[in-house]
């Protein structure tokens, strides 16, 4: 028997190609895959956008400092306040061989301009695009309905699909068999796993042969996957997981998430949260610094505004609400709630670093001023659906001011206003201020008007401001050159040790 085994091994050794390298595979675990599968317009933030970042490209990207950079578009210019020209990189193709040219980009933008694309998550970022056309194969002209000096920044969130399969398969069919120009090709796109293989013909050809992206809803399971080697990268785990990861040959990677974490208020009904004094009181009632120090490993700091520091519109003069429970009680009494009130809230535990623990600590702090919080938990996919369509059971819910994809804070301000399809906070008098800021074509005046809105959203808070949320990922030591930034992962540069 042993001689037969030795003979079989020898045969396999002889049959193996000389010098053949082992296939390079990387496995990623995240809380949820995109609800719209491989539709490039169905998500714009990590973690759900993660597999799409490996498959698709945008015209521009925003770097870790918040600066706009060329991508497929090498340069751009404003012809007049309503007209932009983008010059594209030559010789870029989709994985099916179609050229990524000005006509392909125009087809994507005209999907939104026609109104058909208004159902998409990313539609608000290009709501002012009137039309697009190819002047020649490498020059794209975009017309806007109103001036928007930050249009090139907004386009960083529009990832372009191959126009042939999109037209042939339709939105739903394409989502199951997506085709992009990125470093990887999707061979399977399901609700629990996405399988990617190298697109060696991509303009940014990858170093890896395959990637498996898995939905792993529980943080503890994602951490365990790293420890056992079932995962190479686990997105959105806790800072306190660092020591146990180090014993297993892994480490923490802190990335900018582009989000200000909140407990968002349903302030359009007749609940106590309709009173601005109550919303201010809740902001004073929570000891954010203590939560950061104990539960987030000191990886961030309290925030009192809608903008992250890297975004266009960040206001350095807007402070975080200090921890002042006495002031919180005084404001509640002034508003007619000296004994507090009951506050039902919706949450999605396990979606981000340490969230279960800090949701409980927020409830404890609010209980100290008489506000009795009870949480109803939902899976992440249902949470996303409620953001799009409404249907919240509580008077508050876990949410964020998400400055991505463009790091332009007017984007989340629109979402937290009457302009959202299913609004939870609506001040009609704020809408013209948002629209006026968006149409301001002088860059510095646009910044000033945006910062004024940031101040307004602080003074009359729509939410309980918490902190600029750090993205905490666990990364195996076999992974090389993992350098994520705002709404972007450098998949073409990542490698693994042999």
CORVENUR-V444508 format. One record per backbone hydrogen bond with DSSP energy under -0.5 kcal/mol. CO is the residue of the C=O (numbers start at 0). NH is the residue of the N-H. E is the energy in kcal/mol with one decimal. If there is no record, write none. Layout:
co=(CO | CO)
nh=(NH | NH)
e=(E | E)
This chain:
co=(0 | 1 | 2 | 3 | 4 | 5 | 6 | 7 | 8 | 9 | 10 | 11 | 16 | 22 | 23 | 23 | 25 | 26 | 26 | 27 | 28 | 29 | 33 | 35 | 37 | 38 | 40 | 40 | 44 | 46 | 47 | 48 | 48 | 49 | 49 | 50 | 50 | 51 | 51 | 53 | 54 | 56 | 57 | 58 | 58 | 60 | 62 | 66 | 68 | 71 | 71 | 72 | 74 | 76 | 76 | 79 | 80 | 81 | 82 | 82 | 83 | 84 | 85 | 85 | 86 | 86 | 88 | 91 | 93 | 97 | 98 | 100 | 101 | 102 | 103 | 104 | 105 | 106 | 107 | 108 | 108 | 109 | 110 | 111 | 114 | 115 | 116 | 119 | 120 | 121 | 122 | 123 | 125 | 127 | 127 | 127 | 130 | 132 | 132 | 135 | 136 | 137 | 137 | 138 | 138 | 139 | 140 | 141 | 142 | 142 | 147 | 149 | 150 | 152 | 153 | 154 | 154 | 156 | 157 | 159 | 161 | 162 | 163 | 164 | 165 | 168 | 169 | 170 | 171 | 172 | 172 | 173 | 174 | 178 | 179 | 180 | 182 | 184 | 184 | 187 | 190 | 191 | 192 | 193 | 194 | 194 | 195 | 196 | 197 | 198 | 201 | 208 | 209 | 210 | 210 | 211 | 211 | 212 | 213 | 213 | 217 | 218 | 219 | 220 | 221 | 222 | 223 | 224 | 224 | 224 | 231 | 232 | 233 | 237 | 238 | 240 | 241 | 242 | 243 | 244 | 244 | 245 | 248 | 250 | 252 | 252 | 254 | 257 | 258 | 258 | 259 | 260 | 260 | 261 | 262 | 263 | 264 | 270 | 271 | 273 | 274 | 274 | 275 | 276 | 277 | 278 | 279 | 280 | 281 | 283 | 285 | 286 | 287 | 288 | 289 | 290 | 290 | 291 | 291 | 295 | 300 | 307 | 310 | 310 | 311 | 313 | 314 | 316 | 321 | 323 | 324 | 325 | 326 | 327 | 328 | 329 | 330 | 331 | 332 | 336 | 340 | 342 | 343 | 343 | 344 | 345 | 346 | 347 | 351 | 353 | 354 | 355 | 356 | 357 | 358 | 359 | 360 | 361 | 362 | 363 | 365 | 365 | 366 | 369 | 369 | 370 | 371 | 373 | 375 | 378 | 379 | 380 | 381 | 382 | 383 | 384 | 385 | 394 | 395 | 396 | 398 | 399 | 400 | 400 | 402 | 402 | 406 | 406 | 407 | 408 | 409 | 410 | 411 | 413 | 414 | 416 | 419 | 423 | 423 | 425 | 426 | 426 | 427 | 427 | 429 | 430 | 431 | 432 | 433 | 434 | 435 | 436 | 439 | 440 | 441 | 442 | 443 | 444 | 445 | 446 | 447 | 448 | 449 | 450 | 451 | 452 | 453 | 454 | 455 | 457 | 461 | 462 | 463 | 465 | 466 | 466 | 468 | 469 | 470 | 470 | 471 | 472 | 473 | 474 | 475 | 477 | 479 | 480 | 484 | 487 | 488 | 489 | 489 | 493 | 494)
nh=(4 | 5 | 6 | 7 | 8 | 9 | 10 | 11 | 12 | 13 | 14 | 15 | 19 | 24 | 208 | 209 | 211 | 231 | 232 | 213 | 234 | 215 | 36 | 38 | 39 | 41 | 120 | 121 | 48 | 49 | 33 | 51 | 52 | 52 | 53 | 53 | 54 | 54 | 55 | 183 | 181 | 159 | 71 | 70 | 72 | 68 | 65 | 62 | 60 | 73 | 88 | 70 | 86 | 78 | 84 | 82 | 147 | 143 | 78 | 79 | 141 | 76 | 87 | 139 | 73 | 74 | 91 | 99 | 96 | 93 | 100 | 104 | 105 | 106 | 107 | 108 | 109 | 110 | 111 | 111 | 112 | 113 | 116 | 114 | 117 | 118 | 119 | 122 | 123 | 124 | 125 | 126 | 128 | 129 | 144 | 145 | 142 | 134 | 140 | 138 | 101 | 87 | 139 | 134 | 135 | 85 | 132 | 83 | 129 | 130 | 150 | 153 | 154 | 155 | 156 | 58 | 157 | 158 | 58 | 56 | 165 | 166 | 167 | 168 | 169 | 172 | 173 | 174 | 175 | 175 | 176 | 176 | 37 | 161 | 94 | 202 | 198 | 186 | 196 | 194 | 32 | 214 | 189 | 212 | 186 | 187 | 210 | 184 | 199 | 201 | 204 | 197 | 25 | 195 | 212 | 27 | 213 | 193 | 29 | 215 | 221 | 222 | 223 | 224 | 225 | 226 | 227 | 228 | 229 | 230 | 475 | 28 | 473 | 240 | 241 | 244 | 245 | 246 | 247 | 247 | 249 | 248 | 476 | 474 | 254 | 472 | 470 | 402 | 260 | 468 | 400 | 465 | 466 | 398 | 463 | 396 | 266 | 273 | 274 | 275 | 277 | 278 | 279 | 280 | 281 | 282 | 283 | 284 | 285 | 323 | 287 | 290 | 291 | 292 | 293 | 294 | 295 | 295 | 297 | 298 | 467 | 310 | 312 | 313 | 408 | 315 | 317 | 318 | 323 | 327 | 328 | 329 | 330 | 331 | 332 | 333 | 334 | 336 | 335 | 339 | 371 | 373 | 394 | 395 | 375 | 397 | 377 | 350 | 354 | 357 | 358 | 359 | 360 | 361 | 362 | 363 | 364 | 365 | 366 | 367 | 368 | 370 | 369 | 340 | 371 | 372 | 342 | 344 | 346 | 382 | 383 | 384 | 385 | 386 | 387 | 388 | 389 | 265 | 345 | 263 | 261 | 401 | 259 | 402 | 406 | 407 | 311 | 408 | 410 | 412 | 413 | 414 | 415 | 416 | 416 | 419 | 422 | 266 | 267 | 427 | 429 | 430 | 430 | 431 | 433 | 434 | 435 | 436 | 437 | 438 | 439 | 439 | 148 | 442 | 445 | 446 | 447 | 448 | 449 | 450 | 451 | 452 | 453 | 454 | 455 | 456 | 457 | 458 | 459 | 460 | 264 | 464 | 262 | 302 | 260 | 468 | 256 | 471 | 254 | 472 | 236 | 252 | 233 | 250 | 478 | 496 | 494 | 482 | 487 | 484 | 490 | 492 | 493 | 206 | 479)
e=(-2.1 | -2.6 | -2.2 | -2.3 | -2.4 | -2.3 | -2.4 | -2.3 | -2.3 | -2.6 | -2.6 | -1.6 | -1.9 | -0.7 | -1.9 | -2.2 | -2.5 | -3.0 | -1.8 | -3.3 | -2.5 | -3.6 | -1.5 | -1.8 | -0.5 | -1.8 | -0.7 | -1.4 | -2.4 | -2.0 | -0.6 | -0.5 | -1.5 | -0.7 | -0.6 | -1.0 | -0.7 | -0.7 | -2.7 | -2.0 | -2.9 | -2.7 | -1.3 | -1.2 | -2.3 | -3.5 | -2.0 | -2.7 | -2.2 | -0.6 | -3.2 | -1.4 | -2.4 | -0.7 | -2.4 | -1.9 | -0.6 | -2.1 | -2.2 | -1.4 | -2.5 | -2.0 | -0.6 | -2.9 | -2.5 | -1.3 | -0.6 | -3.0 | -2.2 | -3.3 | -1.3 | -2.0 | -2.5 | -2.2 | -1.7 | -2.1 | -2.8 | -1.1 | -0.8 | -0.5 | -2.3 | -2.3 | -2.1 | -1.2 | -1.4 | -0.7 | -1.9 | -1.2 | -0.6 | -1.4 | -1.7 | -1.2 | -1.8 | -0.5 | -3.3 | -0.5 | -2.8 | -0.7 | -3.1 | -1.4 | -2.8 | -3.0 | -0.5 | -2.4 | -1.1 | -2.8 | -2.2 | -2.3 | -2.6 | -1.7 | -1.7 | -2.3 | -2.1 | -1.4 | -1.6 | -0.7 | -1.5 | -0.8 | -0.5 | -0.5 | -1.7 | -2.3 | -2.5 | -3.1 | -1.5 | -0.8 | -2.8 | -1.5 | -0.7 | -0.9 | -0.8 | -0.9 | -2.6 | -2.3 | -2.6 | -0.5 | -3.0 | -0.6 | -2.6 | -2.4 | -0.5 | -2.6 | -2.5 | -2.8 | -2.6 | -1.3 | -2.1 | -3.0 | -0.9 | -2.0 | -0.8 | -2.1 | -1.7 | -2.8 | -0.5 | -3.1 | -0.6 | -2.6 | -2.3 | -0.7 | -1.9 | -2.6 | -2.3 | -2.0 | -1.5 | -2.0 | -2.4 | -0.9 | -1.1 | -2.2 | -3.1 | -2.6 | -2.9 | -1.9 | -1.4 | -1.9 | -2.2 | -1.3 | -0.5 | -1.2 | -2.1 | -1.4 | -2.6 | -3.0 | -0.6 | -2.7 | -3.0 | -2.7 | -0.6 | -2.2 | -2.4 | -1.9 | -0.5 | -1.3 | -2.8 | -2.0 | -1.3 | -2.1 | -1.8 | -0.5 | -0.8 | -1.6 | -2.3 | -2.3 | -2.2 | -1.2 | -1.7 | -1.3 | -0.6 | -2.6 | -1.6 | -1.6 | -2.5 | -2.6 | -2.3 | -2.9 | -0.8 | -1.2 | -2.6 | -1.9 | -1.1 | -1.8 | -0.6 | -1.4 | -1.9 | -0.7 | -1.8 | -0.7 | -0.7 | -1.9 | -2.4 | -2.1 | -2.4 | -2.2 | -2.4 | -2.3 | -1.8 | -3.3 | -1.2 | -1.7 | -2.5 | -1.6 | -2.9 | -0.8 | -2.7 | -1.9 | -2.2 | -1.2 | -1.8 | -2.0 | -2.5 | -1.5 | -1.9 | -2.2 | -2.0 | -2.1 | -2.5 | -2.5 | -2.1 | -1.2 | -1.2 | -2.5 | -1.5 | -0.7 | -0.7 | -0.9 | -3.0 | -2.8 | -2.3 | -2.0 | -2.3 | -1.8 | -2.3 | -1.9 | -1.8 | -2.7 | -3.0 | -3.2 | -2.6 | -2.8 | -2.2 | -0.9 | -1.8 | -0.8 | -1.9 | -0.9 | -3.4 | -0.5 | -2.0 | -1.7 | -2.0 | -1.6 | -2.3 | -0.8 | -1.0 | -1.5 | -0.7 | -1.7 | -0.7 | -0.5 | -2.5 | -0.7 | -0.7 | -0.6 | -2.1 | -2.6 | -2.3 | -2.0 | -2.1 | -1.5 | -0.6 | -0.8 | -0.6 | -0.6 | -2.8 | -2.0 | -2.3 | -2.6 | -2.1 | -2.6 | -1.9 | -1.6 | -2.2 | -2.0 | -2.0 | -2.7 | -1.2 | -2.6 | -2.4 | -0.7 | -1.9 | -0.9 | -1.3 | -1.7 | -3.1 | -0.8 | -0.8 | -0.7 | -3.2 | -0.7 | -3.2 | -2.8 | -2.7 | -2.3 | -1.6 | -2.6 | -2.2 | -0.9 | -2.1 | -2.8 | -2.5 | -1.7 | -0.9 | -0.6 | -3.6)
